[in-house]
Amino acid sequence: MTSFNFTPYDQRFFHEHLQSFLPDKFIDCHNHIWLDRFVTGNLSKSRSCAWPEMVARDHSIEDLLLTNQKLFPGKQVIPVLYSYVNVAVDTVRSNNYVQSCSQKYRLPALYLSRPGEPAEEIEKNVMEGGFCGLKVYLEFAPSYIPADEIRIYDFLPHEQLVLADKHGWVVQLHIPRPGRLADPLNYVQLLEIEQKYPGLQLLVAHLGRAYADEDVGNALEYLKHTEKTVWDFTANTNAYVMEQVLQYFGPDRFIYGSDFPIFRMKARRTVENGFYINEIPAGSLGDVSGDPHMREIIGPEAEKITFFIYEEIASCKRAADKLGLGRADIHKIFYENSARIFGLKP
């Protein structure tokens, strides 16, 4: 089960910065749940960054519910569920687990699809399983494609987009490529998806992985004429990027997600020369010496590192304050927009 090392600093941070900012009830659009026995392959074969795999061996629905209870006292959190995204995971068993948890707790869920999965099989599983749509991930692109050359359509093929368009499904997309959102191939294809498949609801996860200012490039200017693409700021702590996305698309197309279990770790993020670095208390995740995105902090400064999710929400608060957003806007970001997207009561 999940354990939490709450300190007086964590408690003060929540009460001073987040308690009054967060609505009493909010929706978290981005949660991974799975059991250790679903991991049947070698996690070291991952083509994405390695540090998230250090946080948790598995993450049950009970762990997730406890996480929200502990981290957000006095708040009601409605999580959207889906599987862990890694080629080592048995997606059939994991999707079945997500479906059962969704039904048991009456929570919305997304179906983790693979690009080679037959369209008729996906359609049957999504419709019969009561899923709201698809979760797709770059890990599942064909293995012969070098990680830096993966395109959106390599793991989100047109056959799946046709299905999503036909049924009005949600598609949550973690974009690929080292240039992140700033890569022209990414933002050209994002616009193309909205224009060719207007019936689906596209969610761009992590603000297009724009964790540094440099990761935005010309993307927002290019995408400014999109009409319905929604941006989730999951696992992003860059208040400036949040501010830019809000200025271009407004609070109606901006939603909250946690990326639990990953963002229950204690960390803060800094950026050096366009490269993000997660600073963590020394020893909290084991040996991170081989990961350039990780840096250990020792001494009194480490005691000032709180939960990563607190840092994310505090960054959203800074962006909202900078733009003068009101309580109605915050309620849209943390509840109304996701309620609309996932078919929940407003």
SULBEL-V612902 format. One line per field, one symbol per residue. burial: # if it has 16 or more other C-alpha atoms within 10 Angstrom, else .. A space follows every 10 residues. Layout:
burial->???
This chain:
burial->.#.......# ..##..###. ####.##### #####..##. .....##..# #.#.#..### #.##..##.. ##..#.#### ########## #.###.###. ##....#### #####...#. .##.##..#. ########## #.....#..# ########.# #####..### #######.## ###..##..# #.##..#### ########## #######.## ..#....### ########## ######..#. ########## ########## .....##### #...#..#.. ..#####... .######### ########## ........## #########. ##....
